Amino acid sequence: MSNLLKEATLAQTATANQTTSPFQLHLLRYEALTHSCLFLIENHLLLSLLGVDTLPDIRSRIRTRSKKPEPKSEPK
């Protein structure tokens, strides 16, 4: 996580100093995003090795979002 913070700080400093090109800033942001994705994947793999199932929570979130409210029938 400290790498992500370091990358963001470098990008902000470079923007403030305007010593790097926009392409270099794009590369810094891409690298920071890559690090954060790898961090999430590593955490998922470690939790899987420990026997923690992270998917039920995700499945339940998807189910609750995909449920559409049933139309209310008006009393006659």
mmCIF file of the N, C-alpha and C atoms, coordinates in Angstrom:
data_MODEL
# 
_entry.id   MODEL 
# 
loop_
_atom_site.group_PDB 
_atom_site.id 
_atom_site.type_symbol 
_atom_site.label_atom_id 
_atom_site.label_alt_id 
_atom_site.label_comp_id 
_atom_site.label_asym_id 
_atom_site.label_entity_id 
_atom_site.label_seq_id 
_atom_site.pdbx_PDB_ins_code 
_atom_site.Cartn_x 
_atom_site.Cartn_y 
_atom_site.Cartn_z 
_atom_site.occupancy 
_atom_site.B_iso_or_equiv 
_atom_site.pdbx_formal_charge 
_atom_site.auth_seq_id 
_atom_site.auth_comp_id 
_atom_site.auth_asym_id 
_atom_site.auth_atom_id 
_atom_site.pdbx_PDB_model_num 
ATOM 1   N N  . MET A 1 1  ? 0.832   -1.191  0.000   1.00 0.00 ? 1  MET A N  1 
ATOM 2   C CA . MET A 1 1  ? 0.000   0.000   0.000   1.00 0.00 ? 1  MET A CA 1 
ATOM 3   C C  . MET A 1 1  ? 0.873   1.251   0.000   1.00 0.00 ? 1  MET A C  1 
ATOM 4   N N  . SER A 1 2  ? 2.076   1.148   0.597   1.00 0.00 ? 2  SER A N  1 
ATOM 5   C CA . SER A 1 2  ? 2.964   2.307   0.618   1.00 0.00 ? 2  SER A CA 1 
ATOM 6   C C  . SER A 1 2  ? 3.454   2.649   -0.786  1.00 0.00 ? 2  SER A C  1 
ATOM 7   N N  . ASN A 1 3  ? 3.574   1.639   -1.653  1.00 0.00 ? 3  ASN A N  1 
ATOM 8   C CA . ASN A 1 3  ? 3.972   1.908   -3.039  1.00 0.00 ? 3  ASN A CA 1 
ATOM 9   C C  . ASN A 1 3  ? 2.940   2.770   -3.744  1.00 0.00 ? 3  ASN A C  1 
ATOM 10  N N  . LEU A 1 4  ? 1.676   2.483   -3.488  1.00 0.00 ? 4  LEU A N  1 
ATOM 11  C CA . LEU A 1 4  ? 0.598   3.259   -4.102  1.00 0.00 ? 4  LEU A CA 1 
ATOM 12  C C  . LEU A 1 4  ? 0.659   4.705   -3.646  1.00 0.00 ? 4  LEU A C  1 
ATOM 13  N N  . LEU A 1 5  ? 0.897   4.904   -2.364  1.00 0.00 ? 5  LEU A N  1 
ATOM 14  C CA . LEU A 1 5  ? 1.010   6.258   -1.827  1.00 0.00 ? 5  LEU A CA 1 
ATOM 15  C C  . LEU A 1 5  ? 2.218   6.972   -2.421  1.00 0.00 ? 5  LEU A C  1 
ATOM 16  N N  . LYS A 1 6  ? 3.318   6.239   -2.563  1.00 0.00 ? 6  LYS A N  1 
ATOM 17  C CA . LYS A 1 6  ? 4.532   6.815   -3.137  1.00 0.00 ? 6  LYS A CA 1 
ATOM 18  C C  . LYS A 1 6  ? 4.299   7.249   -4.584  1.00 0.00 ? 6  LYS A C  1 
ATOM 19  N N  . GLU A 1 7  ? 3.614   6.397   -5.349  1.00 0.00 ? 7  GLU A N  1 
ATOM 20  C CA . GLU A 1 7  ? 3.334   6.720   -6.750  1.00 0.00 ? 7  GLU A CA 1 
ATOM 21  C C  . GLU A 1 7  ? 2.436   7.947   -6.867  1.00 0.00 ? 7  GLU A C  1 
ATOM 22  N N  . ALA A 1 8  ? 1.429   8.010   -6.015  1.00 0.00 ? 8  ALA A N  1 
ATOM 23  C CA . ALA A 1 8  ? 0.520   9.157   -6.053  1.00 0.00 ? 8  ALA A CA 1 
ATOM 24  C C  . ALA A 1 8  ? 1.256   10.436  -5.678  1.00 0.00 ? 8  ALA A C  1 
ATOM 25  N N  . THR A 1 9  ? 2.136   10.345  -4.686  1.00 0.00 ? 9  THR A N  1 
ATOM 26  C CA . THR A 1 9  ? 2.908   11.518  -4.273  1.00 0.00 ? 9  THR A CA 1 
ATOM 27  C C  . THR A 1 9  ? 3.832   11.972  -5.393  1.00 0.00 ? 9  THR A C  1 
ATOM 28  N N  . LEU A 1 10 ? 4.466   11.014  -6.062  1.00 0.00 ? 10 LEU A N  1 
ATOM 29  C CA . LEU A 1 10 ? 5.341   11.363  -7.189  1.00 0.00 ? 10 LEU A CA 1 
ATOM 30  C C  . LEU A 1 10 ? 4.555   12.049  -8.301  1.00 0.00 ? 10 LEU A C  1 
ATOM 31  N N  . ALA A 1 11 ? 3.368   11.545  -8.582  1.00 0.00 ? 11 ALA A N  1 
ATOM 32  C CA . ALA A 1 11 ? 2.545   12.138  -9.639  1.00 0.00 ? 11 ALA A CA 1 
ATOM 33  C C  . ALA A 1 11 ? 2.128   13.551  -9.272  1.00 0.00 ? 11 ALA A C  1 
ATOM 34  N N  . GLN A 1 12 ? 1.765   13.765  -8.004  1.00 0.00 ? 12 GLN A N  1 
ATOM 35  C CA . GLN A 1 12 ? 1.365   15.105  -7.572  1.00 0.00 ? 12 GLN A CA 1 
ATOM 36  C C  . GLN A 1 12 ? 2.547   16.059  -7.601  1.00 0.00 ? 12 GLN A C  1 
ATOM 37  N N  . THR A 1 13 ? 3.711   15.593  -7.141  1.00 0.00 ? 13 THR A N  1 
ATOM 38  C CA . THR A 1 13 ? 4.905   16.438  -7.142  1.00 0.00 ? 13 THR A CA 1 
ATOM 39  C C  . THR A 1 13 ? 5.298   16.798  -8.569  1.00 0.00 ? 13 THR A C  1 
ATOM 40  N N  . ALA A 1 14 ? 5.243   15.819  -9.452  1.00 0.00 ? 14 ALA A N  1 
ATOM 41  C CA . ALA A 1 14 ? 5.595   16.073  -10.848 1.00 0.00 ? 14 ALA A CA 1 
ATOM 42  C C  . ALA A 1 14 ? 4.628   17.063  -11.474 1.00 0.00 ? 14 ALA A C  1 
ATOM 43  N N  . THR A 1 15 ? 3.359   16.968  -11.116 1.00 0.00 ? 15 THR A N  1 
ATOM 44  C CA . THR A 1 15 ? 2.377   17.913  -11.640 1.00 0.00 ? 15 THR A CA 1 
ATOM 45  C C  . THR A 1 15 ? 2.666   19.313  -11.132 1.00 0.00 ? 15 THR A C  1 
ATOM 46  N N  . ALA A 1 16 ? 3.005   19.410  -9.859  1.00 0.00 ? 16 ALA A N  1 
ATOM 47  C CA . ALA A 1 16 ? 3.282   20.721  -9.270  1.00 0.00 ? 16 ALA A CA 1 
ATOM 48  C C  . ALA A 1 16 ? 4.530   21.339  -9.889  1.00 0.00 ? 16 ALA A C  1 
ATOM 49  N N  . ASN A 1 17 ? 5.546   20.531  -10.115 1.00 0.00 ? 17 ASN A N  1 
ATOM 50  C CA . ASN A 1 17 ? 6.795   21.042  -10.685 1.00 0.00 ? 17 ASN A CA 1 
ATOM 51  C C  . ASN A 1 17 ? 6.726   21.162  -12.203 1.00 0.00 ? 17 ASN A C  1 
ATOM 52  N N  . GLN A 1 18 ? 5.820   20.438  -12.822 1.00 0.00 ? 18 GLN A N  1 
ATOM 53  C CA . GLN A 1 18 ? 5.678   20.382  -14.270 1.00 0.00 ? 18 GLN A CA 1 
ATOM 54  C C  . GLN A 1 18 ? 7.000   20.027  -14.944 1.00 0.00 ? 18 GLN A C  1 
ATOM 55  N N  . THR A 1 19 ? 7.701   19.047  -14.341 1.00 0.00 ? 19 THR A N  1 
ATOM 56  C CA . THR A 1 19 ? 8.978   18.611  -14.905 1.00 0.00 ? 19 THR A CA 1 
ATOM 57  C C  . THR A 1 19 ? 8.820   17.358  -15.753 1.00 0.00 ? 19 THR A C  1 
ATOM 58  N N  . THR A 1 20 ? 7.660   16.750  -15.708 1.00 0.00 ? 20 THR A N  1 
ATOM 59  C CA . THR A 1 20 ? 7.456   15.537  -16.488 1.00 0.00 ? 20 THR A CA 1 
ATOM 60  C C  . THR A 1 20 ? 6.380   15.780  -17.540 1.00 0.00 ? 20 THR A C  1 
ATOM 61  N N  . SER A 1 21 ? 6.429   14.960  -18.540 1.00 0.00 ? 21 SER A N  1 
ATOM 62  C CA . SER A 1 21 ? 5.444   15.089  -19.617 1.00 0.00 ? 21 SER A CA 1 
ATOM 63  C C  . SER A 1 21 ? 4.125   14.451  -19.190 1.00 0.00 ? 21 SER A C  1 
ATOM 64  N N  . PRO A 1 22 ? 3.041   14.803  -19.859 1.00 0.00 ? 22 PRO A N  1 
ATOM 65  C CA . PRO A 1 22 ? 1.754   14.152  -19.557 1.00 0.00 ? 22 PRO A CA 1 
ATOM 66  C C  . PRO A 1 22 ? 1.812   12.634  -19.733 1.00 0.00 ? 22 PRO A C  1 
ATOM 67  N N  . PHE A 1 23 ? 2.608   12.176  -20.679 1.00 0.00 ? 23 PHE A N  1 
ATOM 68  C CA . PHE A 1 23 ? 2.744   10.733  -20.882 1.00 0.00 ? 23 PHE A CA 1 
ATOM 69  C C  . PHE A 1 23 ? 3.390   10.067  -19.674 1.00 0.00 ? 23 PHE A C  1 
ATOM 70  N N  . GLN A 1 24 ? 4.416   10.718  -19.100 1.00 0.00 ? 24 GLN A N  1 
ATOM 71  C CA . GLN A 1 24 ? 5.064   10.163  -17.912 1.00 0.00 ? 24 GLN A CA 1 
ATOM 72  C C  . GLN A 1 24 ? 4.100   10.133  -16.728 1.00 0.00 ? 24 GLN A C  1 
ATOM 73  N N  . LEU A 1 25 ? 3.264   11.157  -16.603 1.00 0.00 ? 25 LEU A N  1 
ATOM 74  C CA . LEU A 1 25 ? 2.262   11.167  -15.540 1.00 0.00 ? 25 LEU A CA 1 
ATOM 75  C C  . LEU A 1 25 ? 1.268   10.027  -15.741 1.00 0.00 ? 25 LEU A C  1 
ATOM 76  N N  . HIS A 1 26 ? 0.893   9.797   -17.005 1.00 0.00 ? 26 HIS A N  1 
ATOM 77  C CA . HIS A 1 26 ? -0.018  8.696   -17.314 1.00 0.00 ? 26 HIS A CA 1 
ATOM 78  C C  . HIS A 1 26 ? 0.611   7.364   -16.911 1.00 0.00 ? 26 HIS A C  1 
ATOM 79  N N  . LEU A 1 27 ? 1.889   7.195   -17.184 1.00 0.00 ? 27 LEU A N  1 
ATOM 80  C CA . LEU A 1 27 ? 2.573   5.958   -16.803 1.00 0.00 ? 27 LEU A CA 1 
ATOM 81  C C  . LEU A 1 27 ? 2.613   5.793   -15.287 1.00 0.00 ? 27 LEU A C  1 
ATOM 82  N N  . LEU A 1 28 ? 2.852   6.889   -14.562 1.00 0.00 ? 28 LEU A N  1 
ATOM 83  C CA . LEU A 1 28 ? 2.862   6.818   -13.097 1.00 0.00 ? 28 LEU A CA 1 
ATOM 84  C C  . LEU A 1 28 ? 1.497   6.404   -12.559 1.00 0.00 ? 28 LEU A C  1 
ATOM 85  N N  . ARG A 1 29 ? 0.454   6.968   -13.115 1.00 0.00 ? 29 ARG A N  1 
ATOM 86  C CA . ARG A 1 29 ? -0.902  6.608   -12.668 1.00 0.00 ? 29 ARG A CA 1 
ATOM 87  C C  . ARG A 1 29 ? -1.219  5.157   -13.016 1.00 0.00 ? 29 ARG A C  1 
ATOM 88  N N  . TYR A 1 30 ? -0.811  4.716   -14.196 1.00 0.00 ? 30 TYR A N  1 
ATOM 89  C CA . TYR A 1 30 ? -1.040  3.333   -14.614 1.00 0.00 ? 30 TYR A CA 1 
ATOM 90  C C  . TYR A 1 30 ? -0.309  2.369   -13.688 1.00 0.00 ? 30 TYR A C  1 
ATOM 91  N N  . GLU A 1 31 ? 0.920   2.722   -13.329 1.00 0.00 ? 31 GLU A N  1 
ATOM 92  C CA . GLU A 1 31 ? 1.696   1.872   -12.429 1.00 0.00 ? 31 GLU A CA 1 
ATOM 93  C C  . GLU A 1 31 ? 1.047   1.803   -11.050 1.00 0.00 ? 31 GLU A C  1 
ATOM 94  N N  . ALA A 1 32 ? 0.541   2.931   -10.566 1.00 0.00 ? 32 ALA A N  1 
ATOM 95  C CA . ALA A 1 32 ? -0.134  2.941   -9.267  1.00 0.00 ? 32 ALA A CA 1 
ATOM 96  C C  . ALA A 1 32 ? -1.392  2.076   -9.311  1.00 0.00 ? 32 ALA A C  1 
ATOM 97  N N  . LEU A 1 33 ? -2.136  2.152   -10.402 1.00 0.00 ? 33 LEU A N  1 
ATOM 98  C CA . LEU A 1 33 ? -3.342  1.335   -10.551 1.00 0.00 ? 33 LEU A CA 1 
ATOM 99  C C  . LEU A 1 33 ? -2.990  -0.148  -10.608 1.00 0.00 ? 33 LEU A C  1 
ATOM 100 N N  . THR A 1 34 ? -1.917  -0.473  -11.313 1.00 0.00 ? 34 THR A N  1 
ATOM 101 C CA . THR A 1 34 ? -1.468  -1.858  -11.405 1.00 0.00 ? 34 THR A CA 1 
ATOM 102 C C  . THR A 1 34 ? -1.096  -2.392  -10.031 1.00 0.00 ? 34 THR A C  1 
ATOM 103 N N  . HIS A 1 35 ? -0.387  -1.583  -9.236  1.00 0.00 ? 35 HIS A N  1 
ATOM 104 C CA . HIS A 1 35 ? -0.008  -2.004  -7.886  1.00 0.00 ? 35 HIS A CA 1 
ATOM 105 C C  . HIS A 1 35 ? -1.234  -2.265  -7.028  1.00 0.00 ? 35 HIS A C  1 
ATOM 106 N N  . SER A 1 36 ? -2.239  -1.403  -7.129  1.00 0.00 ? 36 SER A N  1 
ATOM 107 C CA . SER A 1 36 ? -3.428  -1.596  -6.303  1.00 0.00 ? 36 SER A CA 1 
ATOM 108 C C  . SER A 1 36 ? -4.191  -2.846  -6.736  1.00 0.00 ? 36 SER A C  1 
ATOM 109 N N  . CYS A 1 37 ? -4.242  -3.133  -8.042  1.00 0.00 ? 37 CYS A N  1 
ATOM 110 C CA . CYS A 1 37 ? -4.908  -4.349  -8.517  1.00 0.00 ? 37 CYS A CA 1 
ATOM 111 C C  . CYS A 1 37 ? -4.172  -5.594  -8.026  1.00 0.00 ? 37 CYS A C  1 
ATOM 112 N N  . LEU A 1 38 ? -2.857  -5.568  -8.095  1.00 0.00 ? 38 LEU A N  1 
ATOM 113 C CA . LEU A 1 38 ? -2.080  -6.707  -7.609  1.00 0.00 ? 38 LEU A CA 1 
ATOM 114 C C  . LEU A 1 38 ? -2.269  -6.900  -6.110  1.00 0.00 ? 38 LEU A C  1 
ATOM 115 N N  . PHE A 1 39 ? -2.377  -5.812  -5.369  1.00 0.00 ? 39 PHE A N  1 
ATOM 116 C CA . PHE A 1 39 ? -2.614  -5.876  -3.931  1.00 0.00 ? 39 PHE A CA 1 
ATOM 117 C C  . PHE A 1 39 ? -3.939  -6.581  -3.648  1.00 0.00 ? 39 PHE A C  1 
ATOM 118 N N  . LEU A 1 40 ? -4.982  -6.235  -4.394  1.00 0.00 ? 40 LEU A N  1 
ATOM 119 C CA . LEU A 1 40 ? -6.289  -6.871  -4.203  1.00 0.00 ? 40 LEU A CA 1 
ATOM 120 C C  . LEU A 1 40 ? -6.251  -8.356  -4.560  1.00 0.00 ? 40 LEU A C  1 
ATOM 121 N N  . ILE A 1 41 ? -5.545  -8.696  -5.626  1.00 0.00 ? 41 ILE A N  1 
ATOM 122 C CA . ILE A 1 41 ? -5.438  -10.097 -6.033  1.00 0.00 ? 41 ILE A CA 1 
ATOM 123 C C  . ILE A 1 41 ? -4.682  -10.896 -4.978  1.00 0.00 ? 41 ILE A C  1 
ATOM 124 N N  . GLU A 1 42 ? -3.583  -10.340 -4.458  1.00 0.00 ? 42 GLU A N  1 
ATOM 125 C CA . GLU A 1 42 ? -2.816  -11.025 -3.419  1.00 0.00 ? 42 GLU A CA 1 
ATOM 126 C C  . GLU A 1 42 ? -3.666  -11.260 -2.183  1.00 0.00 ? 42 GLU A C  1 
ATOM 127 N N  . ASN A 1 43 ? -4.433  -10.251 -1.783  1.00 0.00 ? 43 ASN A N  1 
ATOM 128 C CA . ASN A 1 43 ? -5.294  -10.409 -0.610  1.00 0.00 ? 43 ASN A CA 1 
ATOM 129 C C  . ASN A 1 43 ? -6.327  -11.503 -0.833  1.00 0.00 ? 43 ASN A C  1 
ATOM 130 N N  . HIS A 1 44 ? -6.914  -11.539 -2.014  1.00 0.00 ? 44 HIS A N  1 
ATOM 131 C CA . HIS A 1 44 ? -7.906  -12.571 -2.316  1.00 0.00 ? 44 HIS A CA 1 
ATOM 132 C C  . HIS A 1 44 ? -7.271  -13.961 -2.259  1.00 0.00 ? 44 HIS A C  1 
ATOM 133 N N  . LEU A 1 45 ? -6.073  -14.092 -2.829  1.00 0.00 ? 45 LEU A N  1 
ATOM 134 C CA . LEU A 1 45 ? -5.403  -15.392 -2.809  1.00 0.00 ? 45 LEU A CA 1 
ATOM 135 C C  . LEU A 1 45 ? -5.041  -15.814 -1.391  1.00 0.00 ? 45 LEU A C  1 
ATOM 136 N N  . LEU A 1 46 ? -4.562  -14.875 -0.583  1.00 0.00 ? 46 LEU A N  1 
ATOM 137 C CA . LEU A 1 46 ? -4.227  -15.203 0.807   1.00 0.00 ? 46 LEU A CA 1 
ATOM 138 C C  . LEU A 1 46 ? -5.465  -15.625 1.585   1.00 0.00 ? 46 LEU A C  1 
ATOM 139 N N  . LEU A 1 47 ? -6.561  -14.915 1.400   1.00 0.00 ? 47 LEU A N  1 
ATOM 140 C CA . LEU A 1 47 ? -7.799  -15.293 2.082   1.00 0.00 ? 47 LEU A CA 1 
ATOM 141 C C  . LEU A 1 47 ? -8.276  -16.665 1.618   1.00 0.00 ? 47 LEU A C  1 
ATOM 142 N N  . SER A 1 48 ? -8.108  -16.964 0.342   1.00 0.00 ? 48 SER A N  1 
ATOM 143 C CA . SER A 1 48 ? -8.493  -18.278 -0.172  1.00 0.00 ? 48 SER A CA 1 
ATOM 144 C C  . SER A 1 48 ? -7.652  -19.379 0.461   1.00 0.00 ? 48 SER A C  1 
ATOM 145 N N  . LEU A 1 49 ? -6.347  -19.121 0.617   1.00 0.00 ? 49 LEU A N  1 
ATOM 146 C CA . LEU A 1 49 ? -5.474  -20.107 1.256   1.00 0.00 ? 49 LEU A CA 1 
ATOM 147 C C  . LEU A 1 49 ? -5.851  -20.336 2.712   1.00 0.00 ? 49 LEU A C  1 
ATOM 148 N N  . LEU A 1 50 ? -6.344  -19.300 3.367   1.00 0.00 ? 50 LEU A N  1 
ATOM 149 C CA . LEU A 1 50 ? -6.760  -19.420 4.766   1.00 0.00 ? 50 LEU A CA 1 
ATOM 150 C C  . LEU A 1 50 ? -8.149  -20.034 4.902   1.00 0.00 ? 50 LEU A C  1 
ATOM 151 N N  . GLY A 1 51 ? -8.796  -20.274 3.780   1.00 0.00 ? 51 GLY A N  1 
ATOM 152 C CA . GLY A 1 51 ? -10.106 -20.901 3.807   1.00 0.00 ? 51 GLY A CA 1 
ATOM 153 C C  . GLY A 1 51 ? -11.261 -19.933 3.928   1.00 0.00 ? 51 GLY A C  1 
ATOM 154 N N  . VAL A 1 52 ? -10.994 -18.659 3.742   1.00 0.00 ? 52 VAL A N  1 
ATOM 155 C CA . VAL A 1 52 ? -12.056 -17.657 3.820   1.00 0.00 ? 52 VAL A CA 1 
ATOM 156 C C  . VAL A 1 52 ? -12.693 -17.530 2.445   1.00 0.00 ? 52 VAL A C  1 
ATOM 157 N N  . ASP A 1 53 ? -13.999 -17.720 2.383   1.00 0.00 ? 53 ASP A N  1 
ATOM 158 C CA . ASP A 1 53 ? -14.710 -17.613 1.106   1.00 0.00 ? 53 ASP A CA 1 
ATOM 159 C C  . ASP A 1 53 ? -15.238 -16.189 0.970   1.00 0.00 ? 53 ASP A C  1 
ATOM 160 N N  . THR A 1 54 ? -14.682 -15.444 0.048   1.00 0.00 ? 54 THR A N  1 
ATOM 161 C CA . THR A 1 54 ? -15.083 -14.046 -0.129  1.00 0.00 ? 54 THR A CA 1 
ATOM 162 C C  . THR A 1 54 ? -16.199 -13.895 -1.148  1.00 0.00 ? 54 THR A C  1 
ATOM 163 N N  . LEU A 1 55 ? -16.493 -14.936 -1.905  1.00 0.00 ? 55 LEU A N  1 
ATOM 164 C CA . LEU A 1 55 ? -17.490 -14.821 -2.961  1.00 0.00 ? 55 LEU A CA 1 
ATOM 165 C C  . LEU A 1 55 ? -18.937 -14.743 -2.484  1.00 0.00 ? 55 LEU A C  1 
ATOM 166 N N  . PRO A 1 56 ? -19.346 -15.400 -1.391  1.00 0.00 ? 56 PRO A N  1 
ATOM 167 C CA . PRO A 1 56 ? -20.757 -15.290 -1.000  1.00 0.00 ? 56 PRO A CA 1 
ATOM 168 C C  . PRO A 1 56 ? -21.206 -13.849 -0.777  1.00 0.00 ? 56 PRO A C  1 
ATOM 169 N N  . ASP A 1 57 ? -20.343 -13.041 -0.194  1.00 0.00 ? 57 ASP A N  1 
ATOM 170 C CA . ASP A 1 57 ? -20.696 -11.641 0.034   1.00 0.00 ? 57 ASP A CA 1 
ATOM 171 C C  . ASP A 1 57 ? -20.925 -10.930 -1.294  1.00 0.00 ? 57 ASP A C  1 
ATOM 172 N N  . ILE A 1 58 ? -20.055 -11.191 -2.252  1.00 0.00 ? 58 ILE A N  1 
ATOM 173 C CA . ILE A 1 58 ? -20.184 -10.559 -3.566  1.00 0.00 ? 58 ILE A CA 1 
ATOM 174 C C  . ILE A 1 58 ? -21.454 -11.050 -4.261  1.00 0.00 ? 58 ILE A C  1 
ATOM 175 N N  . ARG A 1 59 ? -21.722 -12.360 -4.158  1.00 0.00 ? 59 ARG A N  1 
ATOM 176 C CA . ARG A 1 59 ? -22.928 -12.911 -4.789  1.00 0.00 ? 59 ARG A CA 1 
ATOM 177 C C  . ARG A 1 59 ? -24.184 -12.299 -4.199  1.00 0.00 ? 59 ARG A C  1 
ATOM 178 N N  . SER A 1 60 ? -24.199 -12.129 -2.872  1.00 0.00 ? 60 SER A N  1 
ATOM 179 C CA . SER A 1 60 ? -25.397 -11.559 -2.242  1.00 0.00 ? 60 SER A CA 1 
ATOM 180 C C  . SER A 1 60 ? -25.588 -10.107 -2.658  1.00 0.00 ? 60 SER A C  1 
ATOM 181 N N  . ARG A 1 61 ? -24.503 -9.378  -2.831  1.00 0.00 ? 61 ARG A N  1 
ATOM 182 C CA . ARG A 1 61 ? -24.620 -7.989  -3.293  1.00 0.00 ? 61 ARG A CA 1 
ATOM 183 C C  . ARG A 1 61 ? -25.190 -7.929  -4.698  1.00 0.00 ? 61 ARG A C  1 
ATOM 184 N N  . ILE A 1 62 ? -24.742 -8.850  -5.552  1.00 0.00 ? 62 ILE A N  1 
ATOM 185 C CA . ILE A 1 62 ? -25.238 -8.870  -6.926  1.00 0.00 ? 62 ILE A CA 1 
ATOM 186 C C  . ILE A 1 62 ? -26.725 -9.211  -6.931  1.00 0.00 ? 62 ILE A C  1 
ATOM 187 N N  . ARG A 1 63 ? -27.129 -10.184 -6.101  1.00 0.00 ? 63 ARG A N  1 
ATOM 188 C CA . ARG A 1 63 ? -28.537 -10.571 -6.047  1.00 0.00 ? 63 ARG A CA 1 
ATOM 189 C C  . ARG A 1 63 ? -29.417 -9.423  -5.586  1.00 0.00 ? 63 ARG A C  1 
ATOM 190 N N  . THR A 1 64 ? -28.966 -8.691  -4.566  1.00 0.00 ? 64 THR A N  1 
ATOM 191 C CA . THR A 1 64 ? -29.805 -7.604  -4.055  1.00 0.00 ? 64 THR A CA 1 
ATOM 192 C C  . THR A 1 64 ? -29.889 -6.459  -5.048  1.00 0.00 ? 64 THR A C  1 
ATOM 193 N N  . ARG A 1 65 ? -28.840 -6.236  -5.800  1.00 0.00 ? 65 ARG A N  1 
ATOM 194 C CA . ARG A 1 65 ? -28.874 -5.161  -6.796  1.00 0.00 ? 65 ARG A CA 1 
ATOM 195 C C  . ARG A 1 65 ? -29.727 -5.544  -7.995  1.00 0.00 ? 65 ARG A C  1 
ATOM 196 N N  . SER A 1 66 ? -29.719 -6.837  -8.349  1.00 0.00 ? 66 SER A N  1 
ATOM 197 C CA . SER A 1 66 ? -30.443 -7.246  -9.551  1.00 0.00 ? 66 SER A CA 1 
ATOM 198 C C  . SER A 1 66 ? -31.933 -7.450  -9.293  1.00 0.00 ? 66 SER A C  1 
ATOM 199 N N  . LYS A 1 67 ? -32.335 -7.553  -8.036  1.00 0.00 ? 67 LYS A N  1 
ATOM 200 C CA . LYS A 1 67 ? -33.758 -7.720  -7.740  1.00 0.00 ? 67 LYS A CA 1 
ATOM 201 C C  . LYS A 1 67 ? -34.498 -6.433  -8.052  1.00 0.00 ? 67 LYS A C  1 
ATOM 202 N N  . LYS A 1 68 ? -35.551 -6.591  -8.831  1.00 0.00 ? 68 LYS A N  1 
ATOM 203 C CA . LYS A 1 68 ? -36.373 -5.430  -9.167  1.00 0.00 ? 68 LYS A CA 1 
ATOM 204 C C  . LYS A 1 68 ? -37.584 -5.438  -8.246  1.00 0.00 ? 68 LYS A C  1 
ATOM 205 N N  . PRO A 1 69 ? -38.002 -4.291  -7.800  1.00 0.00 ? 69 PRO A N  1 
ATOM 206 C CA . PRO A 1 69 ? -39.184 -4.270  -6.933  1.00 0.00 ? 69 PRO A CA 1 
ATOM 207 C C  . PRO A 1 69 ? -40.415 -4.759  -7.690  1.00 0.00 ? 69 PRO A C  1 
ATOM 208 N N  . GLU A 1 70 ? -41.198 -5.561  -6.987  1.00 0.00 ? 70 GLU A N  1 
ATOM 209 C CA . GLU A 1 70 ? -42.404 -6.093  -7.617  1.00 0.00 ? 70 GLU A CA 1 
ATOM 210 C C  . GLU A 1 70 ? -43.449 -4.993  -7.717  1.00 0.00 ? 70 GLU A C  1 
ATOM 211 N N  . PRO A 1 71 ? -44.181 -4.963  -8.830  1.00 0.00 ? 71 PRO A N  1 
ATOM 212 C CA . PRO A 1 71 ? -45.207 -3.919  -8.967  1.00 0.00 ? 71 PRO A CA 1 
ATOM 213 C C  . PRO A 1 71 ? -46.308 -4.126  -7.925  1.00 0.00 ? 71 PRO A C  1 
ATOM 214 N N  . LYS A 1 72 ? -46.701 -3.036  -7.325  1.00 0.00 ? 72 LYS A N  1 
ATOM 215 C CA . LYS A 1 72 ? -47.741 -3.100  -6.303  1.00 0.00 ? 72 LYS A CA 1 
ATOM 216 C C  . LYS A 1 72 ? -49.102 -3.143  -6.986  1.00 0.00 ? 72 LYS A C  1 
ATOM 217 N N  . SER A 1 73 ? -49.903 -4.091  -6.567  1.00 0.00 ? 73 SER A N  1 
ATOM 218 C CA . SER A 1 73 ? -51.248 -4.170  -7.142  1.00 0.00 ? 73 SER A CA 1 
ATOM 219 C C  . SER A 1 73 ? -52.185 -3.312  -6.306  1.00 0.00 ? 73 SER A C  1 
ATOM 220 N N  . GLU A 1 74 ? -52.975 -2.548  -6.989  1.00 0.00 ? 74 GLU A N  1 
ATOM 221 C CA . GLU A 1 74 ? -53.902 -1.656  -6.286  1.00 0.00 ? 74 GLU A CA 1 
ATOM 222 C C  . GLU A 1 74 ? -55.143 -2.436  -5.861  1.00 0.00 ? 74 GLU A C  1 
ATOM 223 N N  . PRO A 1 75 ? -55.639 -2.182  -4.647  1.00 0.00 ? 75 PRO A N  1 
ATOM 224 C CA . PRO A 1 75 ? -56.844 -2.888  -4.189  1.00 0.00 ? 75 PRO A CA 1 
ATOM 225 C C  . PRO A 1 75 ? -58.057 -2.477  -5.012  1.00 0.00 ? 75 PRO A C  1 
ATOM 226 N N  . LYS A 1 76 ? -58.924 -3.440  -5.272  1.00 0.00 ? 76 LYS A N  1 
ATOM 227 C CA . LYS A 1 76 ? -60.108 -3.172  -6.101  1.00 0.00 ? 76 LYS A CA 1 
ATOM 228 C C  . LYS A 1 76 ? -61.315 -2.894  -5.257  1.00 0.00 ? 76 LYS A C  1 
# 
